Amino acid sequence: MERITAVARGKVQGVGYRQFISDCARRMGIHGEVMNLPDGSVRIVVEGHPSALADFICFAHAEESPLIRVENLAVKKEPATGEFRGFFVHW
């Protein structure tokens, strides 16, 4: 198990990005959380198998979305903590 903390910048608030991330994580069996930050970015914390997390990060760029524009996705890898049981969207 591995943990990734990522911060997405661009047009990522008010366009359904958190729900998009939640849907991707749940489909892939990844646990964690996503939340808006006051500076207009979105923070994502996920835990799972390294190969699933690599695929998830590719999807997190949301390149197919007509509304979402991820201009930068800063990713930091860490050891998993096991703190999440499911995936949570913070409103």
Secondary structure, 3 states (H helix, E strand, C coil): CEEEEEEEEEECCCCCHHHHHHHHHHHHCCEEEEEECCCCCEEEEEEECHHHHHHHHHHHCCCCCCCCEEEEEEEEEEECCCCCCCEEEEC
